[in-house]
Amino acid sequence: MIRAQTVVARTPSALLTSLDRFHLQSKAKGGTLLFALAAPSDALSVITSHLKSHFPRHIGCLSSPLPAYYSHIMCAVALLDGITFRSTIAGRADPQVGRWHAARHSSTQQLPAAQSNIFGEFNGDLGRVNWEDIWDRSAMPAQNMIPVELRMARPEDVTSFLYFSDKAPEGIARALKATFPHSHELGFLASSTPFITGRPVTLFHDGEIYSDGAIGIALQLSLGHPSLKVEFPGLVDLTPDLQITSSEGNLILTVDNGNPTRLLLAAMNKHGLDIRGALLKDDEFYVGVMGDGQVDRLHPITSGDPSRGTIALGTMSAPPPGSIIRMLYLPQRDEVNLNSGPTLENTSISLIATPDSFGDGRPSSVLENDVLVIDGIFIAGSENGFILRRGTKEEGWTCTLPGGQASLRWT
């Protein structure tokens, strides 16, 4: 890390003045500019042109404003040394509830060639099929599609990856895990921009603009070893620690050898939550995977079936049997509290999952001056969340909890 800064401004001109100052102070240091910009559509052209003229080597994206400053312009910038890359590896479609059971019983589903070959090996005996293996093999080509810019990099020299992605980062995440298993990985799922730029997402890379895929940078040993931490503010425990006793695909089948959906309903009733009507609203209930006594990984509950007992998660793979979990609840909140103050001794890249909307009538924070500069920290938000992986301890997973924050920090 060379330098980082987050700028909040009332007007485009105030932001440009601050960016000019950042450029002058960084002119002799080189590196690649990382930026995330949240601004009105009529200001985007002048701001992005300014950034590109000052920093021809850059990777960036359009982001969401943070709740406290949603009526202002925000631009997070950082100068980094590393290997930049562009990825076009496709990710997976959103997981479908019950996908794993449907696959067993459907005889008409068209399968990729790799999966068809697996079925041939068993001569029609579906009872012997390892379904996890089948779905993994369907994505295997991604492991051989590492971006060309990274093919000469030695895995032992890369400490971490930072990238901006569309809403399907599974392809690049799988490829990085396969080739650089010991590296950290932090991906920012860029904000949706169909009504701003006409693109699903808007990514910038050395003068080019992209609507899909990913762009990023591989950080090497010369920058030291950063830590990657994640925070989940505002969650309320519904249950004590529980053990998953069976799971498959994105489904939790049993917890403590019992019915997980009925256990969740009982916990909701105990906490006085309304369980009538639409039981599980989007992203209000979660399964937290525990590590060292605290929530280490988080997955939204997308549906539950009291009769069958299964709980479906918004992830490609539910935690395996033996995992210790808690069921959690996110109360309705008018605002999201964010730790966005200066970092003083440490420089960090912080990515935040922001709410889909900020409600009506709540005023944005008022700046005392035309511009607020938060030095030492790159902080950006997106309603699409972020994806992270901490070395070999886990697979990449996505966080969309409003206020959830991941930080790559240099000490």
Disulfide bonds with the S-S distance in Angstrom:
none
